[in-house]
Amino acid sequence: MLFMDPKVAKKVLLVLTRPALPLPQDVNPTKVLISKLSAMEVEEIKVLHNDQIDRKQEYKKQKALIENLHSLVHKTVSRSYYTYLIKKDTVGNTGEWGQWSSAVAGVRM
């Protein structure tokens, strides 16, 4: 069961971010180019790259879940309150929250 709490401030919410590619500096802070890394450091960056691929797949799954949840919220909120949802990325980041809180605040999914 999921409950969206509109009282949670947007700044304290976790932000989904795409995992960054590993850089030579992640293995050796003094090296800028992969060609300057030792054989052992190249192997380490390959391991980091494989880890990044796994994290990227997880990121894509989480992003799809968030998009599905976003779609579900839009489908379940009454059309008369839909104008308050446009361009909103959380249920609580609106100044006019009180106008439509009864439509969303108690929604349990």
C-alpha positions in Angstrom: 0.0 0.0 0.0 1.3 3.4 -0.9 0.3 6.7 0.8 1.5 10.1 -0.5 2.0 12.6 2.3 1.7 16.1 0.9 3.3 17.5 4.1 6.7 16.2 3.1 8.8 19.1 1.7 10.1 18.6 -1.8 13.7 19.4 -0.6 13.8 16.3 1.6 12.5 13.9 -1.0 15.0 11.6 -2.6 15.9 12.4 -6.2 16.4 9.7 -8.8 19.6 10.3 -10.7 21.2 8.5 -13.6 24.4 6.7 -12.5 27.5 8.4 -13.9 30.1 6.5 -16.0 33.3 5.7 -14.1 36.2 8.0 -14.8 39.9 7.3 -14.6 39.9 9.6 -11.5 37.6 7.2 -9.7 40.5 4.6 -9.9 43.5 6.9 -9.7 42.9 10.6 -8.8 46.2 11.6 -10.6 45.2 10.1 -14.0 42.9 11.8 -16.5 43.1 9.4 -19.4 42.3 5.7 -19.4 45.4 5.1 -21.5 47.5 6.4 -18.6 46.1 3.8 -16.2 48.1 0.6 -15.3 46.7 -2.8 -16.3 45.4 -3.3 -12.8 43.7 0.1 -12.8 42.1 -0.7 -16.2 40.7 -3.9 -14.7 39.3 -1.9 -11.8 37.6 0.6 -14.1 36.1 -2.3 -16.1 34.6 -3.6 -12.8 33.2 -0.1 -12.0 31.8 0.0 -15.5 30.0 -3.3 -15.1 28.6 -2.0 -11.8 27.5 1.2 -13.5 25.6 -0.9 -16.1 23.7 -2.7 -13.2 22.9 0.6 -11.5 21.7 2.0 -14.8 19.3 -0.9 -15.3 18.0 -0.4 -11.7 17.7 3.3 -12.5 15.6 2.6 -15.6 13.3 0.3 -13.6 12.8 2.9 -10.9 12.2 5.6 -13.4 9.5 3.4 -15.1 7.8 2.8 -11.7 7.8 6.5 -10.9 6.2 7.2 -14.4 3.6 4.6 -13.8 2.8 6.0 -10.4 2.6 9.5 -11.9 0.2 8.2 -14.5 -1.9 6.4 -11.8 -2.2 9.6 -9.8 -3.4 11.5 -12.9 -6.0 8.7 -13.6 -7.4 8.6 -10.1 -7.7 12.3 -9.4 -11.0 13.8 -10.3 -10.9 15.8 -13.6 -12.2 18.9 -11.8 -8.9 18.9 -9.9 -6.7 18.0 -12.8 -5.6 21.6 -13.5 -3.8 21.5 -10.1 -1.7 18.5 -11.2 -0.4 20.0 -14.4 3.4 20.6 -14.2 3.6 19.3 -10.7 6.2 16.6 -9.8 5.1 15.9 -6.2 1.8 16.0 -4.5 2.9 18.7 -2.1 4.8 21.3 -4.2 1.9 23.6 -4.9 0.8 26.8 -3.2 -2.8 25.9 -3.8 -2.6 22.5 -2.1 -5.5 23.2 0.2 -7.8 23.5 -2.9 -7.4 19.9 -3.9 -6.0 18.1 -0.9 -9.3 16.3 -0.3 -9.0 14.8 -3.8 -5.5 13.4 -3.4 -4.4 13.4 0.3 -6.4 10.4 1.2 -5.7 8.4 -1.9 -4.2 5.0 -1.0 -2.8 2.9 -3.8 
